[in-house]
């Protein structure tokens, strides 16, 4: 999934993408790079997506970066729970890599 998302955003949408293999690695990367947005899965090694979102929200360097979940848990109650935790939005898996950039832009209100 990580590779498919990277291809969808980097190669197909022209975005500069950095990836992390775990929640803890993602926090360190986000703190250093301060990206425009963060895309998280719910299930990740070391620290799950909700835990990572919480940790990002605790840090001054990352608390204002919008976070979008990419997850198979796409029922309305699942989406509502993630939004309540502070996510900017949720994109359901499976996803189509060529459409991911547009979906993410739409969720974040970046659509032109």
C-alpha positions, -999 to +999 in steps of 0.1 A: +000+000+000+028+024+009+044+019-025+011+023-044+003+055-025+038+069-033+034+061-070+000+077-071+012+109-055+048+112-066+049+098-101+013+103-112+004+135-095+038+152-094+039+157-056+071+154-036+065+125-013+085+112+017+076+078+032+080+062+066+077+026+075+062+031+109+043+056+130+074+065+150+095+070+119+067+091+105+066+114+135+104+120+132+101+126+095+071+150+099+089+169+126+120+174+105+103+180+071+071+197+081+051+185+051+020+202+037-001+171+046+003+136+061-014+105+049-016+077+075-029+042+075-048+030+106-027-001+110+010+006+111+041-009+128+053+004+162+025+029+166-009+028+149-024+056+129-046+070+157-017+069+181+005+086+155-021+113+149-023+119+187+015+122+189+016+146+160-011+167+177+011+170+208+041+185+190+042+222+181+061+214+149+033+191+135+000+199+153-012+221+124-003+197+096-035+182+082-037+144+085-058+122+062-063+085+068-061+060+040-079+029+054-100-001+047-121+009+077-144+030+057-178+027+073-195+059+085-188+051+122-151+044+114-148+077+094-166+096+122-142+082+148-111+092+129-125+127+123-133+130+160-097+121+167-086+151+146-082+138+111-089+162+082-105+134+063-105+097+053-099+080+019-111+044+016-089+015+005-087+000-020-078+032-039-067+038-074-032+053-075-039+076-105-068+092-086-052+094-051-037+129-057-072+143-067-089+125-038-064+139-013-066+174-028-104+172-026-104+160+011-080+189+020-099+215+000-070+220-023-090+213-055-087+239-082 
